[in-house]
């Protein structure tokens, strides 16, 4: 049987989709690519904003039109929160944001007997962590390790606690067993992900002795030489204990994504965030002092209800003070069912877009400075693909955001420095028109990421899943370029 999986939204959804891919492969089914006919289509949905909801509906309608006789099965956060909307689209199988293997069995049964099926629970009643198989398809260079699900922060703009339920953590022993499995499978990088990973352990140990820093210390040890990259972090998790436990691990990627959302204390209060700018900057300064040369990245929502020009100016000044390596900038998008949707002072699209453009300009300036600082350095680059392998718009996953309820505040990246799509143009220096990299005449352009998350381009042959030293020589496209020093 031919099937396809469309993944909307965050890395947690991507992780859960790869688990379904593994189960389908074990059952002998074949995944097809864009435009190919299928017998079963699975849509793993996102519901972070009303815009995300609209994208879900558009994808479902497109799939139904593409293969009218195929079984259409929908799971994820959108169907968890708004099953009636999904039901109205005439899909065959509906499930929520849990019970992935049971959902898959319902979908396969529907292919056989063509009967409609539903399986939904109450997310806020969940107490157990759903353990899924780690890893993914052999073509991938990095694997995701989902250590946590759910969120109990209830930020005023966010629906995710209602879609994912309360915090549940993967037990430490199981996390280490999955790390060992991924190392043996040949992955060169493991991304630690979850909905709100900073809360890992709160449901496992009430004493506070076992929290995210202790888990990461053990994970880094178990991974050996395999790189460990962290998902989005709540800034309050960064303290002396965090740094003391982790600064000695050479395999920990020096890239820390600290969710911010606003650089104005009054806006943060309206968002129901649990920190102010002073505490946030304390985390940034501590990371830069204890992990020299690290990249600190963040999210920012502009045009939040009631945001004044003065508050926006405070945010711009604050992001300059922090010196972020890259940013995800989101114009605020109203989400029905959240307190922020009912706040006074809802701003028009023109204001939000103007503020987004202004913030993006500052982010681009900081990102360029970060990339320029890499010129002349030697970076250990994990190569992933030929640079022209995936032209713009052809990635099968519909979203590439980090998996967290914080980053769920917006839908897509709008800032510089993101892990963008690789270009197919010749590799040339940003300073002049000479080719850079020093590769052989028949070498192909490959791309991967440095430990600090910056994209790197270099000419070579058959570099997939190899970590190689690259001397950075120039800026290029959304990253930097260099030559491999074998």
C-alpha positions as CSV (number, residue, x, y, z in Angstrom):
1,X,0.0,0.0,0.0
2,X,1.2,3.5,-0.8
3,X,0.9,6.2,1.8
4,X,2.0,9.7,2.5
5,X,2.5,11.7,5.7
6,X,2.2,15.5,5.8
7,X,3.6,17.1,8.9
8,X,2.5,20.5,10.0
9,X,4.3,22.6,12.6
10,X,6.9,21.8,15.1
11,X,9.7,19.3,15.6
12,X,7.6,17.3,18.1
13,X,5.2,16.7,15.3
14,X,8.1,15.8,13.0
15,X,9.3,13.3,15.7
16,X,5.9,11.7,16.0
17,X,5.6,11.5,12.2
18,X,8.9,9.7,11.9
19,X,7.7,7.2,14.4
20,X,4.6,6.5,12.2
21,X,7.0,6.2,9.2
22,X,8.9,3.5,11.0
23,X,5.7,1.6,11.9
24,X,4.5,1.8,8.3
25,X,7.8,0.6,7.0
26,X,7.7,-2.4,9.5
27,X,4.3,-3.3,8.1
28,X,5.6,-3.3,4.5
29,X,4.0,-0.1,3.3
30,X,5.6,2.3,0.9
31,X,5.9,6.1,1.4
32,X,5.4,8.2,-1.7
33,X,6.6,11.6,-2.6
34,X,4.8,14.9,-3.6
35,X,2.4,14.4,-6.5
36,X,2.4,10.6,-6.4
37,X,-0.8,8.6,-5.9
38,X,-1.5,7.2,-2.5
39,X,-4.0,4.9,-0.8
40,X,-3.7,6.5,2.6
41,X,-2.8,10.1,3.5
42,X,-2.0,11.0,7.1
43,X,-2.0,14.7,8.2
44,X,-0.3,15.5,11.5
45,X,-1.7,18.9,12.3
46,X,-0.7,22.0,14.1
47,X,-2.9,24.6,15.9
48,X,-0.6,27.3,17.2
49,X,-2.5,30.1,15.5
50,X,-5.7,30.6,13.4
51,X,-3.4,30.8,10.4
52,X,-2.1,27.3,11.2
53,X,-5.7,26.1,11.4
54,X,-6.3,27.5,7.9
55,X,-3.2,25.8,6.5
56,X,-4.4,22.4,8.0
57,X,-7.7,22.8,6.2
58,X,-6.1,23.7,2.9
59,X,-3.8,20.7,3.0
60,X,-6.7,18.3,3.9
61,X,-8.8,19.7,1.0
62,X,-5.8,19.4,-1.4
63,X,-5.2,15.8,-0.5
64,X,-8.8,14.9,-0.9
65,X,-8.8,16.5,-4.4
66,X,-5.6,14.8,-5.3
67,X,-6.7,11.2,-4.5
68,X,-10.5,11.3,-3.9
69,X,-10.7,7.5,-3.2
70,X,-7.9,7.4,-0.7
71,X,-8.4,7.2,3.0
72,X,-7.7,10.5,4.7
73,X,-6.6,10.3,8.4
74,X,-6.0,13.3,10.6
75,X,-4.2,13.6,13.9
76,X,-2.4,16.2,15.9
77,X,-3.1,19.3,17.8
78,X,-5.7,20.8,15.5
79,X,-7.9,17.7,15.5
80,X,-7.4,17.5,19.3
81,X,-8.8,21.1,19.8
82,X,-11.2,21.4,17.0
83,X,-12.4,17.9,16.0
84,X,-15.7,19.3,14.7
85,X,-13.9,21.4,12.1
86,X,-11.9,18.3,10.9
87,X,-15.1,16.2,10.9
88,X,-16.8,18.8,8.6
89,X,-14.0,18.3,6.0
90,X,-15.2,14.7,5.5
91,X,-12.1,12.9,6.6
92,X,-12.2,9.2,7.3
93,X,-10.2,8.9,10.6
94,X,-9.8,11.5,13.3
95,X,-7.5,11.3,16.3
96,X,-5.8,13.8,18.6
97,X,-2.3,14.5,19.8
98,X,-1.7,11.2,21.6
99,X,-2.0,7.4,20.9
100,X,-0.1,7.5,17.6
101,X,0.2,3.7,17.1
102,X,-3.5,3.2,17.9
103,X,-4.3,6.0,15.4
104,X,-2.3,4.2,12.8
105,X,-4.1,1.0,13.3
106,X,-7.4,2.8,12.9
107,X,-6.2,4.3,9.6
108,X,-5.1,0.9,8.3
109,X,-8.4,-0.6,9.3
110,X,-10.2,2.1,7.4
111,X,-8.2,1.4,4.3
112,X,-9.5,-2.2,4.5
113,X,-13.2,-1.7,5.3
114,X,-13.7,2.0,4.3
115,X,-15.5,2.7,7.6
116,X,-15.0,6.1,9.4
117,X,-13.4,6.0,12.8
118,X,-12.6,8.4,15.7
119,X,-10.5,8.2,18.8
120,X,-10.2,11.3,21.0
121,X,-9.4,11.9,24.6
122,X,-9.3,14.8,27.0
123,X,-5.7,16.2,26.8
124,X,-5.8,17.9,30.2
125,X,-6.4,14.5,31.9
126,X,-3.2,12.9,30.5
127,X,-0.6,11.7,33.0
128,X,1.5,9.2,31.1
129,X,4.3,9.9,28.6
130,X,3.8,8.2,25.3
131,X,7.0,6.4,24.3
132,X,7.6,6.3,20.6
133,X,10.5,4.7,18.7
134,X,13.4,7.1,18.2
135,X,15.3,7.7,15.0
136,X,13.9,7.9,11.5
137,X,14.7,7.0,7.9
138,X,18.2,6.1,7.0
139,X,18.7,9.1,4.7
140,X,18.7,11.5,7.7
141,X,21.8,12.7,9.5
142,X,20.2,13.8,12.8
143,X,17.7,12.2,15.0
144,X,15.3,13.7,17.5
145,X,15.0,12.6,21.1
146,X,11.6,13.6,22.5
147,X,12.0,13.8,26.2
148,X,8.9,15.6,27.3
149,X,5.3,16.4,26.3
150,X,2.7,18.9,27.4
151,X,2.9,22.4,28.9
152,X,1.5,23.9,32.1
153,X,2.5,27.6,31.6
154,X,-0.7,28.8,30.1
155,X,0.7,31.9,28.4
156,X,-2.1,34.2,27.4
157,X,-1.6,33.8,23.6
158,X,-1.1,30.0,23.5
159,X,-3.6,27.1,23.1
160,X,-1.0,24.4,23.4
161,X,-1.7,23.3,27.0
162,X,-5.2,22.4,25.9
163,X,-3.9,20.6,22.8
164,X,-1.1,18.7,24.5
165,X,-2.1,18.4,28.2
166,X,0.0,18.8,31.3
167,X,3.8,18.1,31.5
168,X,4.8,14.4,31.1
169,X,8.5,13.3,31.0
170,X,10.3,10.4,29.4
171,X,12.0,8.5,32.3
172,X,15.8,9.0,32.5
173,X,16.6,5.3,31.9
174,X,14.5,5.2,28.8
175,X,16.0,8.4,27.5
176,X,19.5,7.0,27.9
177,X,18.5,3.7,26.2
178,X,17.1,5.7,23.2
179,X,20.4,7.7,23.0
180,X,22.4,4.4,22.9
181,X,20.1,3.1,20.2
182,X,20.5,6.2,18.1
183,X,24.3,6.2,18.5
184,X,24.4,2.6,17.3
185,X,22.2,3.4,14.3
186,X,24.9,5.8,13.1
187,X,23.3,9.2,13.6
188,X,25.8,12.0,14.1
189,X,23.6,14.5,15.9
190,X,20.7,14.1,18.4
191,X,18.2,16.9,18.9
192,X,16.7,17.0,22.3
193,X,13.1,18.1,21.8
194,X,9.7,18.4,23.5
195,X,6.9,20.8,23.9
196,X,8.5,22.6,26.8
197,X,11.7,20.7,27.6
198,X,12.8,23.0,30.5
199,X,10.0,21.4,32.5
200,X,11.4,17.9,32.1
201,X,11.4,15.9,35.4
202,X,8.8,17.9,37.4
203,X,6.4,15.0,37.2
204,X,9.1,12.4,38.0
205,X,10.8,13.9,41.0
206,X,9.1,16.2,43.4
207,X,12.4,17.0,45.3
208,X,13.9,19.0,42.4
209,X,17.0,16.9,42.3
210,X,16.3,15.5,38.9
211,X,15.7,18.2,36.3
212,X,16.7,19.0,32.7
213,X,20.4,19.8,33.5
214,X,20.9,16.5,35.2
215,X,19.2,14.7,32.3
216,X,21.4,16.5,29.7
217,X,24.5,15.7,31.6
218,X,23.7,12.0,31.4
219,X,22.6,12.3,27.7
220,X,25.9,14.0,26.7
221,X,27.9,11.2,28.5
222,X,25.9,8.4,26.8
223,X,26.2,10.0,23.4
224,X,30.0,9.8,23.3
225,X,31.2,11.7,20.2
226,X,27.7,12.2,18.8
227,X,26.6,15.8,18.9
228,X,23.8,16.9,21.2
229,X,21.7,19.9,20.2
230,X,19.1,21.4,22.4
231,X,15.6,22.5,21.5
232,X,13.9,25.6,22.8
233,X,14.7,26.5,26.4
234,X,12.7,28.5,29.0
235,X,15.3,31.2,30.1
236,X,14.9,30.5,33.8
237,X,16.5,27.0,33.4
238,X,19.8,28.7,32.7
239,X,21.6,29.1,36.0
240,X,25.0,28.1,37.6
241,X,23.9,24.5,37.9
242,X,23.0,24.3,34.2
243,X,26.3,25.7,33.2
244,X,28.5,23.8,35.7
245,X,27.0,20.5,34.6
246,X,27.2,21.1,30.8
247,X,30.1,23.4,30.0
248,X,32.6,20.5,30.0
249,X,30.8,18.4,27.4
250,X,32.5,18.9,24.0
251,X,29.7,17.2,22.2
252,X,27.1,19.7,23.4
253,X,26.4,22.1,20.5
254,X,27.0,25.7,21.6
255,X,23.6,26.8,20.4
256,X,21.0,27.9,22.9
257,X,17.5,28.9,21.8
258,X,16.0,30.9,24.6
259,X,12.3,31.8,24.1
260,X,11.8,35.5,24.7
261,X,8.6,36.7,22.9
262,X,9.1,40.4,23.9
263,X,11.8,42.7,25.2
264,X,9.3,44.8,27.1
265,X,8.4,43.9,30.7
266,X,4.9,45.3,30.4
267,X,4.2,43.2,27.3
268,X,5.7,40.1,29.0
269,X,3.4,40.6,31.9
270,X,0.4,40.7,29.5
271,X,1.6,37.6,27.9
272,X,1.8,35.9,31.3
273,X,5.4,35.0,30.8
274,X,7.2,34.0,34.0
275,X,10.3,36.1,33.7
276,X,11.2,39.8,33.0
277,X,13.9,41.2,30.8
278,X,16.4,41.4,33.7
279,X,16.1,37.6,34.3
280,X,16.3,36.9,30.6
281,X,19.4,38.9,30.1
282,X,21.0,37.2,33.1
283,X,20.6,33.9,31.2
284,X,22.1,35.3,28.0
285,X,25.1,36.8,29.8
286,X,25.7,33.6,31.7
287,X,25.6,31.5,28.6
288,X,28.0,33.8,26.7
289,X,30.4,33.8,29.7
290,X,30.4,30.1,30.3
291,X,30.2,28.9,26.7
292,X,32.5,31.3,24.8
293,X,31.5,31.8,21.2
294,X,28.1,30.2,21.6
295,X,25.1,31.3,19.5
296,X,22.0,32.5,21.4
297,X,18.8,32.6,19.3
298,X,15.3,33.5,20.2
299,X,11.6,34.1,19.2
300,X,9.8,37.4,19.2
301,X,6.2,38.3,18.8
302,X,5.5,41.8,17.5
303,X,2.2,43.6,17.6
304,X,0.9,41.9,20.7
305,X,-2.4,43.4,21.9
306,X,-1.9,46.8,23.4
307,X,1.8,47.0,22.3
308,X,2.7,50.7,22.2
309,X,5.4,52.3,20.1
310,X,7.4,52.8,23.3
311,X,7.1,49.1,24.2
312,X,8.1,48.1,20.7
313,X,11.1,50.4,20.9
314,X,12.1,48.7,24.3
315,X,12.0,45.3,22.5
316,X,14.3,46.5,19.7
317,X,16.7,48.0,22.2
318,X,16.7,44.8,24.2
319,X,17.4,42.4,21.3
320,X,20.3,44.6,20.3
321,X,21.6,44.3,23.9
322,X,21.3,40.5,23.8
323,X,23.1,40.2,20.4
324,X,21.2,37.2,19.1
325,X,22.7,35.1,16.4
326,X,19.3,34.6,14.7
327,X,15.7,35.3,15.5
328,X,12.3,34.0,14.6
329,X,10.0,37.0,14.2
330,X,6.3,36.6,14.3
331,X,3.5,39.2,13.9
332,X,1.0,38.4,16.6
333,X,-1.8,36.2,15.2
334,X,-5.1,36.0,17.2
335,X,-5.9,32.5,18.5
336,X,-9.6,32.0,19.4
337,X,-9.9,30.4,22.8
338,X,-6.9,32.2,24.4
339,X,-7.1,35.1,26.8
340,X,-5.0,37.3,24.5
341,X,-7.7,37.1,21.8
342,X,-10.0,39.0,24.2
343,X,-7.5,41.7,25.2
344,X,-8.2,45.3,24.2
345,X,-5.8,47.1,21.9
346,X,-5.8,44.6,19.0
347,X,-3.5,46.0,16.4
348,X,-4.1,46.1,12.6
349,X,-2.1,44.1,10.1
350,X,-0.3,47.2,8.7
351,X,1.2,48.0,12.2
352,X,2.2,44.4,12.8
353,X,3.8,44.0,9.5
354,X,5.7,47.3,9.8
355,X,7.0,46.3,13.3
356,X,7.9,42.8,11.9
357,X,9.9,44.4,9.1
358,X,11.8,46.6,11.6
359,X,12.6,43.7,13.9
360,X,13.7,41.5,11.0
361,X,16.1,44.3,9.9
362,X,17.7,44.4,13.3
363,X,17.9,40.5,13.4
364,X,19.5,40.5,10.0
365,X,22.1,42.9,11.1
366,X,23.0,40.8,14.1
367,X,22.9,37.6,12.1
368,X,25.4,39.0,9.6
369,X,27.7,40.0,12.4
370,X,27.5,36.5,13.8
371,X,28.4,35.0,10.4
372,X,31.2,37.5,9.8
373,X,32.8,36.5,13.1
374,X,33.1,32.9,11.8
375,X,35.3,33.8,8.9
376,X,38.7,32.3,9.4
377,X,37.6,29.9,12.0
378,X,37.6,26.1,11.7
379,X,34.2,24.6,12.1
380,X,33.2,20.9,12.5
381,X,30.3,20.7,10.0
382,X,27.8,17.9,9.8
383,X,27.0,17.6,6.1
384,X,23.4,16.7,5.3
385,X,22.7,17.1,1.6
386,X,23.7,18.5,-1.7
387,X,22.9,22.2,-1.8
388,X,20.5,21.9,-4.7
389,X,18.8,18.7,-3.5
390,X,15.7,20.4,-2.2
391,X,14.5,23.5,-4.1
392,X,12.4,26.0,-2.3
393,X,8.9,24.8,-1.5
394,X,9.5,21.1,-2.1
395,X,10.2,19.9,1.4
396,X,7.6,17.4,2.4
397,X,7.3,18.7,5.9
398,X,5.1,21.8,6.1
399,X,6.9,23.4,9.1
400,X,10.4,23.4,10.5
401,X,10.0,25.1,13.8
402,X,11.5,24.0,17.0
403,X,9.1,21.9,19.1
404,X,7.9,24.0,21.9
405,X,4.8,25.8,23.1
406,X,6.8,29.0,23.1
407,X,7.7,28.7,19.5
408,X,4.1,27.7,18.8
409,X,3.3,31.4,19.4
410,X,3.8,31.9,15.6
411,X,3.7,29.7,12.6
412,X,6.7,30.3,10.3
413,X,10.1,31.8,10.5
414,X,10.3,35.4,9.2
415,X,13.8,36.3,10.3
416,X,17.4,36.0,9.1
417,X,19.7,33.1,10.0
418,X,17.1,30.3,10.0
419,X,18.0,26.9,8.6
420,X,16.8,28.0,5.2
421,X,16.5,26.1,1.9
422,X,19.8,25.5,0.2
423,X,20.3,27.6,-3.0
424,X,21.3,26.0,-6.4
425,X,23.5,29.0,-7.6
426,X,27.2,28.7,-8.0
427,X,29.2,29.1,-4.7
428,X,30.7,32.6,-4.8
429,X,32.1,35.0,-2.2
430,X,30.0,37.7,-0.7
431,X,33.0,40.0,-1.1
432,X,33.7,39.5,-4.8
433,X,32.7,37.3,-7.7
434,X,35.3,34.5,-7.3
435,X,34.2,31.0,-6.6
436,X,35.1,30.0,-3.0
437,X,35.8,26.8,-1.2
438,X,38.7,25.4,-3.2
439,X,37.0,22.1,-4.2
440,X,37.9,20.0,-7.2
441,X,36.4,21.1,-10.6
442,X,33.8,18.3,-10.5
443,X,32.9,18.7,-6.8
444,X,29.3,19.3,-5.9
445,X,28.2,21.9,-3.4
446,X,27.2,20.4,-0.1
447,X,25.6,22.0,2.9
448,X,25.3,21.2,6.6
449,X,25.4,23.0,10.0
450,X,28.2,24.1,12.3
451,X,27.8,23.4,16.0
452,X,26.4,26.9,16.5
453,X,23.6,26.1,14.0
454,X,24.9,28.4,11.2
455,X,24.5,26.8,7.8
456,X,27.8,26.0,6.0
457,X,28.4,25.4,2.3
458,X,31.5,23.6,0.9
459,X,32.3,21.7,-2.3
460,X,33.0,18.0,-2.0
461,X,31.8,14.6,-3.0
462,X,29.6,12.1,-1.1
463,X,29.6,14.1,2.2
464,X,26.3,12.9,3.6
465,X,26.4,12.2,7.4
466,X,30.1,13.1,7.7
467,X,31.4,15.6,10.2
468,X,34.4,17.4,8.6
469,X,36.5,20.4,9.5
470,X,35.7,23.4,7.3
471,X,37.8,26.6,7.2
472,X,35.2,29.4,6.8
473,X,36.2,31.8,4.1
474,X,33.2,34.0,3.2
475,X,29.6,34.8,3.7
476,X,27.2,32.9,1.4
477,X,23.4,33.1,1.0
478,X,21.8,32.3,4.4
479,X,25.1,31.1,6.0
480,X,28.8,30.9,5.3
481,X,31.1,29.1,2.8
482,X,34.4,27.5,3.2
483,X,36.8,24.7,2.2
484,X,37.2,21.3,3.8
485,X,40.5,20.7,5.5
486,X,41.0,16.9,5.3
